[in-house]
């Protein structure tokens, strides 16, 4: 990460790497390095994720220790000097006279320059001489610089001495790398675990309102925070302890929210400490004093604003507070906070979507229940008046001396009332099947007698030009476990459909066979057929074909829907193959009893 993506371009935040334990370990290594060599001082600078070098250990120079320790400087200031030297293994020596004017200016601006009296000796160590080791990891990435300065002999080492120094300090250089990697790995493991816990919490399909309280404690523990708040831009502020440093006054909260939006755009975090705000110059310029007062009043040493979002959209921010005297916020933690902000943003969007799904499911369930009640009510309300109408039609039909027009009218009314009775029966059956997942009774039901009954009824009610019904294989012993009334309706609906949509003089073929552990019933016709598009919707409630020839024949759009439900309730399935103008075959497969 570059300086422009982590902190303000104009200012670098000091003391942003590691905890005290790692610094003490590096100080011991620096002490060991200077004692092994002819040099009075040894300094170690770590390269942070924001491309800033920070002095983390200085041995043998108390003055430099006070002035330079924990100070951050841009790596570019040292890179210029490194490119001017002679390399001896991991070490680079740069003589003062090799330096360009720009390099000298950079060294004087950012480095400790010892006071060395010029003796005039040609091999004298000069004040701006540099001896530095590049500490590189296994991937070839620079991780730190280690300096040796002010040799006790007062002279520059020879090339041979530099090569021996490289061999003598190879393990020391490796120890520096190990200490740095151990510290950064421990932080990475802790913060990665935090991010994983956030993702796990979200994956438990918590509701949106449960997610934020659940993740708050996880994040506070992971970031070693005294208190932490998760604020979402579209939500009212959460109820926080009045004495908490993460509970901001209204004006500061608005400023922090605006800063979080800018931070998401720039992929940065903002760090407020007493007397200074890092990462947002606008917040520093307008609210530094107010933030400082707030931190001091609440005993906080730092307040971190980490943005939350997903994609280009900022969703909110985390406010992370640490008390005075606690470990200072590190650059590695800033990187981790950004990653957690992405994870938490995705989790918020996912839980919101999950909540919307649950609301939609609940609404659809309510609508479905309302539809079922409506169907049941309509069907019951139709039955009584239809019974009255049918009874009076029968009385009228039995009267003598009916004229031919009156007889035709009575016949038409009887046909219409019969269709209404059929519709009411279908609606009642549909309502009953929607409220019960299984048939009302499950007994052994032979299917051959049912086929015979349905064929007989169809022959009695069909006209002279009706198709012929051919009953093929129908083993007398084939039976299924289920409800006889429903199975009768299944066969009757399929046969009735086949007869209705067949052409005059056509043929309907029925077959009943056993395939493995299943009974298979086939009903085929050579009628008008069903289009491929219509086949996708064939078993939906109230679906009528888009074929004008089919629409010209009476129907409710419930027959095949009922067949599908009955087959499913009996543990079976139904399939269809059809071609327009050629015919249709329905295949029902049911578990054998």
N, C-alpha and C positions, 0 to 999 in steps of 0.2 A: 504494500500500500504506500502511495506517495504522500508527501506532506499535504498536498492539496486535497486529498480524500480522507484525511484523518483529523487534522487540526487546522487552525487558521494559518494561511500562508505567511502572515506577518510575524507570528509568534510560535515558538516551540514550547511545549509543556515539558518541564524537567521532571525527573523522578517518575518515569513511566514504565520502568521495566522491573519485574521480579519482586520477590519478597526478601525480607532481611536475611533469612537463612541462606539463600543462594548468594547474596552479596558477601556474607561472611566467608563462605566457602571460596569464592573468587579472591577475596582479600588474602586468604591464607596461601592460595596458589601464587599470587603476585609476590608475596613475601618470600616464598620458596624460590621463585625465579630470580629475584635480584640477589639472593644469597648464593645461588649457584654460579653467578656470573660476576664480572668486574664492575657492574653498574650499581649506582646508588639508588635509583628509583625504577619502579615498574608500574605501569598503568594498564588497565584493561577497559576497553570500550566495547559495548554490545550494540549490534545493529538491530534496531527495533523494526517491527512490521511497517512503521510509517517512514522508513528510510532515514531515521534520525539515529545518530550515534550518541550513546549515553555512557558517561564514565561511571562504572559500577565498582571499581576497585583501584585504589592508589596506595602503593606501598613505598615508604622511604621518603615521603615529601609531605609533611604536615601542612605546609602553606598551600600547596596544590590541592591537597585533600579538602581543605576548607573552601577553596574557591571553585574547584572544578567538579568535585564528586556530585553525581546525580544530574549534572548539567547535560542538556541535550543540544547537539549541534548537527547541522545537515551533513550527510555523508559526502555530498558533492564538495564540501570544503576540503576534505581529506583526499578525495579521489584524485584531485589535481596533483597533489604532492606525490602520491603513490606512483603515478605514471611517470615520474621524473627520475626514479631511483634504479639501483642495480640490485638484482635479485640473487639471493643465496638460499636456495631451498624455499622454506616458508617465510624467510625473512627478506626484507627490502631495506637497503641503506640509501639515504638521500643526503648528500653533502650540501651544506648551506649554499655553496657557490653554484650549485646546479639549479637552484630554485629560481623560478621566474618571479617577476614583481607581483603578479597576481597571487601566486602561491604564497609568497611572503605575507601579503596582506591577509590572506585567509588564515594562515597559522597564527599571526598576531591577534586576529579577531577572535579565534575560537580555542586556542591552545595555551597551555602554561609554558612560558618561555623563561628558562632559568637564567640567572645572572652569572655569566662566565667571563672572567678576565682574559683578555687576549694576550697570550705569551709570545706570539710571533712564531711559534714552532709550526713547521709545515704539516705535521700530523695531529695538531691540536684538535680536540673535540669542540666544535662551535656551538653557540647557543641555539641556532636553528637547524643543527644536524638532526636527522630523524632516523631511528632504527625501529622498525615495526614488523610484526609478524601478522600475516593474513591468516585468520582461523576460518577454515572452510569445511563444510560438512561433506558427507559422502555423495551428495547430489551436486557438489561443486558450488554451492551457494555460500557467499560470505556471511559469517555469523558474528564475528568480532575482530577487533584489532588489539594486539598487545604490544606496548612500547617499552623499550629500555632506554634510559637517559642518564646522563652525567656519569661517565665511567670514572672509577676511582683513580685510574692511571692518568686521566686527563687527556688521553689521546684516542684517535679514531682506531677501531679495530682493523686489522689487515684482512684482505680477502680470505686468507687461510683461517684466521681466527673466526670470521663470520661463518665459514662452512662448519667449523667445529662447534660453534655456538648453536647452529641449526640442529646438529646431531645431538648435542647435550640436552637441548630443551624440547626435543620432539615429544617426549611423554608429558612434559608440562603443558605444551600447546594442546595435546589431546585431552588433558585433564580439564583445561578451560572449556573446550567444546563439550565435554561430557556434562560439566556442571550447568552450562547454559541449556543444553538439550533436556537435561533432567528437569530443570525448573519450568521450562516452557511446556514440556510434556505433561507435568503434573497439573498445570493450569488448564492445558488443553483437555485432558481426561476429565477433570472436574466440570468444566464448562460444556464439553460434549455430552457428558452424562446428563447435565441439566437440560440441554436441547432435546436429547432422546426422551427424557421423562415428559417433556412438554408434548412431544409427538405421541407418546404412548397414552398420555392422558386424553388427548383429542381422539385417538383411535378407539377409546372405550365408548364412543358414541354418546358422550355427555351432551346435554343441552348447552346452548350458548351461555345461559345464566350460571350454569354449574362450572363451565370451563375456567372462567377467570379466577374465581376463588380457589379452585383446585391448583391452578398453575402458579398463583401468587406465592405460596409457601415454597414450592419447588424452586422458583426463580430466586427468591430471597436467600435460600440455603446455598444455591449454586454460586451466586455472586457474593456470598459472605456479606450480605446487606443487613443493616439494622432494621430497615423497613423498606418496603417496595410496593409500588402501586402500578396497576395496569389501567391506563385510561384509553378509552375508545372514543374517537371524535364524535360519533353519532349518538353516544350514550351520555346520560347525566353523570357527573363525577361520582365515584363510589363513596360510601360512607366510611371515612377514615378517622382515626384517633385525632382529636384536636391538637394533641401535643406532638404529632408525628411530623418530621421534616418533609415528608412527601405530600403533606396536605398544604397546598399553596393557596395564598390569597387569590381572589378572583382576577385581579390585574396581572399578577405573576403567572397564573395558570394560563391565561390567554396568551401571554408572551411565550411561555414554554411550549404551548401547543403550536404556535406559529414557527418557533424554532425547530420543533420536531418535524414539521412539514418540510422545512428547508433541509434538515438533516437527512430525511429520507431521499430527497432529490439528489443530494450530494453523497449519500451513503456514508455518513459520519455519525459520531456520537458527540454530544455536548457535555462538557464537564464544568460544573460550577464549584469553585472553592472560595473560601473567604478571601476577598480582595481580587479575584480573577475569574473570568469565564473563558473556557477554552473551546474552540470549535465553532463558535458563532459570534462574529464581531458585532453584529447588530444587537444581539442580546447583551453582550458585554458593554457596549456603548450606552445603552438605554436603561439597563436594569442591574448593572453590576452592584451598585450600592444597596439596592433593595434585596437582591439575592444574598449578599453578604450579611445583611442584618437578619434575614430569615434564617440563614445557616447558624449564625452565632446564637440567636435566641433559642434554637432547638438543639444546640450542642452537636451540630453536624460538621464533619470535616470535608465532606464532598456530597454533591447531588448530581447524579448522572442522568441525562435525558437520552434514552435510546429509542429511536423510532421503530414503529411496528407497521408492517405493510405487506402487500403481496403484488408482485409485478410493479407497474408504475404507480399504483394507488397507495397513498399513506392512509393507514387505518387508525393509528393512535400512537401512544408512546408508553414506555416504561420509565418511571421515576425510581431511581435506586439511590438510597441514602446510606452513608457510612458515618459513624460517630467520629468525633475528634479523637486522635490517637490510634485509630484502626489503620490497617494497611492501606497505602495509597493506591488508587485505581491505576491499573496498568494498561499499556497499549494492547496487550494480548486480550485483556478483558473487553476492551472496546471492540476488537474484531469479533470476539465471541458474542457480544451483546447484539451486534448487527445480524449475525447468523440466527440468533434466537429470535430477533425481531421478525425475520423472514419466516421462521418456523411457526411462530405464534400467529403471524398474519394469516398464513395458510390455514392454521387450525381454527382461527376465528371465522374465516370464510366457510370452511367445511362444516363447522357446527351450526352456523347460520343456515346453510343450505339444508343440513339435516333437520333443523327445526322447521324450516319451510316444508320439507317433505312430510314431516309428521303432521303438520297443520293441514296439508293438502290431503293426506290419507284420512285424517279425522273428518274433514269436510266431505270427501268422497264417500266415506262410510255412512255419514249422516244422510247424504243424498240417496245412497243405495237403500238404507233402511226406510227412508221416506218413500222411495219408489216401490219397495216391497209392500209397505203398508197400503199404499195407494192401489197397487194391483190387487191385493187381497180384498180391500174394501170395495173396489169397483166390481170385482168378480162376485162377491157375496150380494151386493146390491142389485146386480143383474139377475141373479138366480130367481128371486121371488117374483118380480114382475114378469119375467119370462115364463115362469110356471103358470101364472094367471093367464097370460096371452095364449100359451099353448093349449090350456084347458078350454078356453072359450073358442079357440079355432077348431078344436075337436068337436065341441057342441054344435058350432055352426056347420061344420062339414057333415054332420049327421042329419041335418035338417032336410026335409023333402022339398021338392019343387024349387031347387036352386037354379037360377039361370046360369047360362054358360059363362058370361062375364064375371058373375059373382064367384063361380067355381074357380076360374082362373086367378082371381084376386086372392081367394083363400089359399090356393096352392102356392102362390108367390109369397104370401105372408108366412106360410108354414116353412118354406125354404129359408127365408130370412131369419125366422126365429130359431130354426135349427142351426144356422151359422152362428147366431148369437149365443146359443147354448154351448156350441163347440168352443167359441171364444171364451166364454165364462169358465168352462171346464179346463181349458188350457191355462187360463190365468190362475185359477185355484191350484192347479198342479204345479205351475211355475213358482207360485208363492210358497207352497209347501216344500218344494225342493230347495229353495233358497234358505229356508230357516232350519233345515236338517241336512247334515253332511252325508248321512247314510240312509238307505231305504228304511221305512218304518218296520218292515219285517224281513227276515233273511231265512228262507227255507229252500229246500231243493225243488227247483222249478224245471220240469222237462219242457223243452222249447218246441218239439214237433207238434204237440196238441195246440199250442198257441198259433203256430203257422196255419194249421188246418182251420182253426176258428176264424182267423183273419181272412183267409182266402174265401171261406164260405160267406162271410159277411160282405166281402167286396163283390162277390158274384151276385148276391141278392140285390144289392143296391146299385149295381152298374147297369147302364143302358145297353141297347143292342150293339152299338158301335164301340163299346168299351174294349180295351185290349184284353187279350187272353192271358190268364195267370198260369204259368207253368211252375209246378212245385217239383223241383229236382231232388237231389240227395237231401234227406232229412232224417238222420238216424234217430230212431225212437228212443234210444237210451241217452241221448245227449241232453245234459241239464246244466244249469248254473245255479249258484246260490244267490237268492235275491228276493225281490218283491214281485209277485206274479202280475199284479195290476200294472205296475210300471213297465214290466217287460212286455206285457200285452200292448201298452201304449207305444212303446218303441217300435215293435213290429208293425202295428197298425199305421202309425204315422209314415213309416218308410214305404209301405205298400200303397197307402193312399196317395202319397206324393207321386209314386211311380205311375199309378193309374191316371192321376190327374194330368200329368205332363207328358203322357204318351200320345201318339197319334192314333186316330181311328184304325182299328184292325191290327194294331201293334201287339207286342208281347212283353209281359213282365215275367222275369225269371227269378225264382227264389231257390236258395241252396243253403243247407245247414251241414257243416262238416266239423271234424275235430282236427286241430293242428297242435300236436304236443299236449300241453296242459291247458289249452284254450279251445273254446267253441267259437266258430266263425260263421256268422250269418251274412249272406250276400243277397242284395236286392238290386237287380239290373233291369234296365228298360232300354228301348230303342226310340226314346222320345226326343224332345227338342234340345236336350243337353243344357249345360251350364258353362258360361264363359270362365276363363281363367281368373279374371278379375273378381267375378262374383264368388268364386270358390273360396277366396280369402276371407269373406265375410259370411259365409253360408250358415254358420252355427251361432251367429249373433242374434240377440233378441230383436224381434220385429223387423228382421231384414227381409226385404223383397227384392227379387231379381231386377236388374236393369233391362232385361230382355223384354221388349213390348209384348211378345207372344206369351211369355210367362205371366206378365202383369194382367193380361186379359182374363186370366183364370182366377177365381176367388181364392183368398188365403189371408192368414193373419200374420205370417212371418214368425210364428212361434213353434211350428211343428218340428223343424230340424233342431232348433235350440233346445227343445224338450228332449229330443232323442239324444243329443250330445250330453245333456245333464244326466240322463238316466244311465247312459253307458259309463260315464265317469263315476257316478255314485256306486256302480257295481264293479268298480275296479277295472273297467275296460276302456276301449277307445273306439273311435269311428273315423273312417277315412273315406275319401271320395275320388273317383276318377271320372272325368266327363269330357265330352267334346261336343261343341255346338252342332246341332243337326244330326248327330250320330247316336247319342244316348248317354246314360249315366249309370254308374255302379257305386252303391254304398256298401261298405264292408264294416261290420261291427264285430269286434273281437272281445270276448268276455272270458274270464277265468272259469274253467270247467269245475263243476261241483264234485 
